[in-house]
Amino acid sequence: MVYRWMQVLAIGSVSLVAGLGCPALAEPVANEAVPADPALVEGLAGAFRTCQLWILNPDSWASGPEVFHEQVGLGSAMGLVEQVDEINQPPEVWRQGSHYWRINSTQRAGFVVVVSDQLPVCHVTGGGDADFQPVVLKVLESASFKGAWREVDEAARGGMVSTTFVSREEPDFTMVLSRVAAPGARRDRVQVVVSASFTPAGE
């Protein structure tokens, strides 16, 4: 896996173009559960596929974004943007060779995926005029997610739940998913944050 990343990095940066942040919206009127929006469920699942494909198969994007975009499978709902708001950015140490994918699941809700052509990392944020709590639960309960990830730890704090997962395909590939703990959360903030990275043992 390390060798594959070294091969890709030797090619140089890939030129990817084309910023949207998640809109700041008012709090929901009532704190009650709603069904998971299918478009947002597919968008979040697509964000996870983006991270997995980008990190575990760098050859998919080394020659350009077209093949990669097709393999993620979100069609016109997903596209490259030139920049994103600060709230959608990963930690400073991950901001190297960044490329920004925007997933417009609905007109006013979706996801931003930040990846790097220099580091095996992926950062996802989700927000907008929708309740993301049932969306996250729907994806986590899916057979495709459970087949790709194994849960290893979970903690709750400040109305958020953070779960650590390990890839079943590559044990050195880990992901931390933080999301609102209950339905009806405020919608004027990011409701989902995902940080995924490939770190070989011993590094």
C-alpha positions as MATLAB code, in Angstrom:
seq = 'MVYRWMQVLAIGSVSLVAGLGCPALAEPVANEAVPADPALVEGLAGAFRTCQLWILNPDSWASGPEVFHEQVGLGSAMGLVEQVDEINQPPEVWRQGSHYWRINSTQRAGFVVVVSDQLPVCHVTGGGDADFQPVVLKVLESASFKGAWREVDEAARGGMVSTTFVSREEPDFTMVLSRVAAPGARRDRVQVVVSASFTPAGE';
ca = [
       0.000    0.000    0.000;
       2.819    2.435    0.888;
       4.529    1.596   -2.397;
       1.377    2.365   -4.368;
       1.147    5.794   -2.762;
       4.824    6.471   -3.470;
       4.232    5.596   -7.114;
       1.354    8.021   -7.398;
       3.157   10.847   -5.631;
       6.081   10.468   -7.999;
       3.780   11.360  -10.883;
       3.233   14.826   -9.406;
       0.140   16.778   -8.538;
      -2.996   16.094  -10.503;
      -4.672   19.211  -11.866;
      -8.236   19.188  -10.534;
     -10.515   22.184  -10.849;
     -13.903   23.696  -10.327;
     -16.553   26.539   -3.456;
     -19.368   25.800   -1.684;
     -19.805   25.499    2.058;
     -22.774   24.125    3.930;
     -25.317   26.936    4.413;
     -25.967   28.351    7.862;
     -29.608   27.763    8.685;
     -31.963   28.305   11.583;
     -32.593   25.720   14.259;
     -35.399   23.216   13.555;
     -38.725   24.044   15.109;
     -39.208   20.705   16.841;
     -36.783   18.153   18.242;
     -38.333   15.072   16.688;
     -37.126   12.270   14.469;
     -37.765   12.345   10.738;
     -37.163    9.689    8.086;
     -33.709    9.660    6.524;
     -33.646   11.536    3.216;
     -32.653    8.941    0.544;
     -30.642   11.530   -1.385;
     -28.590   12.364    1.698;
     -28.142    8.678    2.515;
     -26.706    8.115   -0.961;
     -24.610   11.260   -0.631;
     -23.013   10.144    2.633;
     -22.443    6.637    1.302;
     -20.841    8.259   -1.741;
     -18.613   10.368    0.514;
     -17.388    7.191    2.203;
     -16.756    5.606   -1.220;
     -14.806    8.711   -2.209;
     -12.509    8.340    0.803;
     -12.028    4.611    0.313;
     -11.340    4.847   -3.397;
      -9.030    7.852   -3.147;
      -6.894    6.348   -0.390;
      -6.958    2.641   -1.202;
      -6.778    2.977   -4.983;
      -4.768    6.105   -5.867;
      -4.359    4.875   -9.432;
      -8.038    5.758   -9.897;
      -7.252    9.489   -9.813;
      -3.573    9.665  -10.761;
      -4.283   10.461  -14.420;
      -7.211   12.829  -13.817;
     -10.598   13.107  -12.115;
     -12.911   11.645  -14.760;
     -12.419    7.929  -14.066;
     -12.417    8.533  -10.318;
     -15.655   10.496  -10.494;
     -17.303    7.747  -12.515;
     -16.251    5.050  -10.051;
     -17.704    6.926   -7.070;
     -21.047    6.740   -8.859;
     -22.853    9.908   -7.755;
     -23.115   11.410  -11.229;
     -23.971   15.101  -11.486;
     -24.618   15.347   -7.733;
     -20.843   15.334   -7.198;
     -18.310   17.725   -8.646;
     -14.989   19.411   -8.057;
     -14.861   22.928   -6.639;
     -11.939   25.331   -6.416;
     -12.297   26.174   -2.736;
     -14.443   25.560    0.330;
     -15.277   27.463    3.489;
     -12.926   27.247    6.461;
     -15.480   25.166    8.372;
     -15.163   22.443    5.719;
     -11.365   22.323    5.844;
      -9.400   19.485    7.494;
      -6.788   20.106   10.197;
      -3.852   22.275    9.114;
      -1.450   19.324    8.946;
      -3.683   17.691    6.312;
      -3.861   20.735    4.039;
      -1.310   19.638    1.479;
      -2.174   19.080   -2.160;
      -5.859   19.452   -1.345;
      -8.695   18.810   -3.802;
     -12.308   19.587   -2.998;
     -15.329   17.519   -3.969;
     -18.816   18.870   -3.326;
     -21.771   16.465   -3.065;
     -25.012   18.381   -3.608;
     -27.458   15.804   -2.296;
     -30.335   18.283   -2.170;
     -30.693   21.970   -3.003;
     -29.815   23.009    0.541;
     -27.930   20.099    2.104;
     -24.936   17.975    1.229;
     -21.316   17.123    1.869;
     -17.823   18.445    1.205;
     -15.002   15.923    0.767;
     -11.398   17.145    0.995;
      -8.664   14.798   -0.222;
      -4.955   15.179   -0.881;
      -2.632   14.120   -3.675;
       0.290   14.219   -1.217;
      -1.112   12.570    1.909;
      -3.356    9.483    2.258;
      -6.091   11.406    4.090;
      -9.747   12.282    3.576;
     -11.975   14.762    5.405;
     -15.770   14.976    5.098;
     -18.223   17.535    6.466;
     -21.989   17.476    6.093;
     -24.670   20.019    6.844;
     -27.551   22.110    5.588;
     -31.323   22.275    5.853;
     -31.882   18.649    6.872;
     -31.698   16.341    9.872;
     -28.499   14.310    9.416;
     -28.858   12.050   12.461;
     -31.206    9.523   10.804;
     -29.118    9.761    7.621;
     -25.951    8.677    9.418;
     -27.719    5.837   11.216;
     -29.170    4.552    7.940;
     -25.724    4.424    6.335;
     -24.066    2.822    9.371;
     -26.711    0.086    9.382;
     -26.257   -0.732    5.694;
     -24.695   -3.991    4.606;
     -22.208   -2.191    2.359;
     -20.866   -0.057    5.217;
     -20.659   -2.956    7.655;
     -18.879   -4.994    5.010;
     -16.262   -2.281    4.557;
     -15.721   -1.044    8.127;
     -15.361   -2.531   11.612;
     -16.233   -0.448   14.675;
     -13.525   -0.345   17.347;
     -14.468    2.511   19.697;
     -17.188    5.048   20.471;
     -17.498    8.075   22.753;
     -20.138   10.779   23.343;
     -19.487   14.407   24.244;
     -21.298   17.709   23.939;
     -24.231   16.353   21.980;
     -21.957   14.591   19.505;
     -21.017   10.914   19.116;
     -17.622    9.928   17.727;
     -17.024    6.408   16.442;
     -13.723    4.972   15.271;
     -13.742    2.422   12.470;
     -11.036    0.292   10.855;
     -11.178   -0.766    7.222;
     -11.766   -4.474    6.746;
      -9.699   -4.321    3.563;
      -6.712   -2.445    4.993;
      -6.227   -2.497    8.804;
      -3.947    0.556    8.679;
      -6.802    2.628    7.235;
      -8.867    4.183   10.058;
     -11.791    6.579   10.155;
     -13.350    8.672   12.918;
     -16.987    9.629   12.328;
     -18.494   12.358   14.520;
     -22.186   13.168   14.244;
     -25.041   14.656   16.236;
     -26.235   12.290   18.946;
     -29.967   12.823   18.534;
     -32.448   13.846   15.865;
     -33.612   17.454   15.628;
     -30.154   18.984   16.133;
     -29.301   22.572   15.227;
     -28.834   23.065   11.511;
     -26.664   26.173   11.681;
     -23.563   24.041   12.225;
     -21.837   21.068   10.686;
     -23.709   17.896   11.682;
     -21.276   15.295   10.367;
     -17.461   15.255   10.399;
     -15.376   12.364    9.077;
     -11.579   12.104    9.307;
      -9.967    9.134    7.558;
      -6.287    8.345    7.129;
      -3.963    5.543    6.119;
      -1.124    5.160    8.625;
       1.074    2.069    8.275;
       1.966    0.392   11.572;
       5.136    1.801   13.082;
       4.764    5.275   11.553;
];
